[in-house]
Amino acid sequence: MAPVAFPSPRIPLARRALAVLGTLVLVASSGVVLGPAPAAHAEDKDDKIKRKQEIDQQIEDLRGQLADVDQDLSDTYLALARTELEIPDAQQSLDDAQTELDDARLADQQTGDRLTAAQQEEQRLQGESDDGQQEVDRSDEEMREVSLDAYKGGGVPNPATVFLGSADPQDAVDRSMNYRLTLESQGTRLDTLRTDQSVTDNATDRLGAVRTEIADLKVQAEQAVERKEEAEEAARTAKQTLDDLYSQQTQQKTDLEDKKTQYEGQETDLQGQSTTLDSEIQELTRTEREAAQAGTPTRTVPDNGGTGGASASGFIRPVPGTMNSTFGWRYHPIYHTRKFHAGDDFPVACGTPVHAAQDGQVIKETTGTAAGNKVIVSHGVMNGKVMTTSYHHLQKFAVPEGTSVKRGDVVGYVGTTGSSTGCHLHFEVHEDGTPVDPAGYV
């Protein structure tokens, strides 16, 4: 009797399923699962506020150097200075915006690539799952047929009949072999069915996981697109801001050059007026000097040093606060020339009372384009020299000429008249009509 032929075992579904799972691992390791998008390269708000404060302070420092420059010319120069201070920050903002845009575009591309890979893997898994289910269904059908045959008596032979019906020993051997192969085939088919069912279930679970991942990737893709669009808008804004600053800088440079020419003659006139005023002070003190030389001075500086908050010489500061733009030669930031600053400046608010630095008499009040409203007070003779103080750019006078004043009396109010860029008091001390450093007295 010829051996019974059984169907050849199929290639196990497990082998193909493992290949699919391996691909899933590869996709996952390549970045299908995305984390949150990188934070934008935005400058911290506090840093921006701090930088603005630094620029404002630099402008104020420049303003102090321009205390005696015409307001119109000074404003034009300071506007240009502010623009040039803002350009590096605008350039940095543009660089940051471009970097963020590049990152956003890369994130958008990577998210799109990963979404495409996940969708392709979904199609592969769906196909493998469908194929696997078909194999499971076929195996299940074969098992049902074998079970039905066994139920009808035509299935697996009874072990006792393997030898009882044999005509000769060889037939018994053949029947025994067929019996053993039948049992082995049934067991193999059952094992294969179980394996195919398990792998199919596993592939179905992985398919669900990939679909969940696809949903997450679609959300991330939308976020990446939104981030890219925001970065593109920020880059456009930063570029426009920088372009506007460069255009503004060009116009301001032109305006400054025009006004430098316009006010250059006035600057020379102001210097001449200052010299004339010094000459007037010298003339006003000539009588005092002659009287002192004759031994009969009109008045002498009181010996009240160290009292009432005064310095050792008896002088007090005319207004509270600190001095800046101090006495001496300084570089003119606009005309790039050296200019002598004959006093000290006190940057205080307009309307602040201005006090006489020492006892004396108001000998002159003038109004001009250089010093504005100016008061000159004579204090008498000190160490053989006639001492006078002058107070410039006043908003208004407090006492008329000829008035005798005590140290601390109000002689005027801080303003910004004349050649001035803002509210401040320009204070001078003269010895025999020659300006000296006020710091030696106050």
Secondary structure, 3 states (H helix, E strand, C coil): CCCCCCCCCCCCHHHHHHHHHHHHHHHHHCCCCCCCCCCCCCCCHHHHHHHHHHHHHHHHHHHHHCCCCCHHHHHHHHHHHHHHHHHHHHHHHHHHHHHHHHHHHHHHHHHHHHHHHHHHHHHHHHHHHHHHHHHHHHHHHHHHHHHHHHHHCCCCCCCCHHHHCCCCHHHHHHHHHHHHHHHHHHHHHHHHHHHHHHHHHHHHHHHHHHHHHHHHHHHHHHHHHHHHHHHHHHHHHHHHHHHHHHHHHHHHHHHHHHHHHHHHHHHHHHHHHHHHHHHHHHHHHHHHHHHHHCCCCCCECCCCCCCCCCCCCCCCCCCCCCCECCCEEEECCCCCCEEEECCEEECCCCCCEEECCCCEEEEEEEEECCCEEEEEEEEEEECCEEEEEEEEEEEEECCCCCCEECCCCEEEEEECCCCCCCCEEEEEEEECCEEECHHHCC
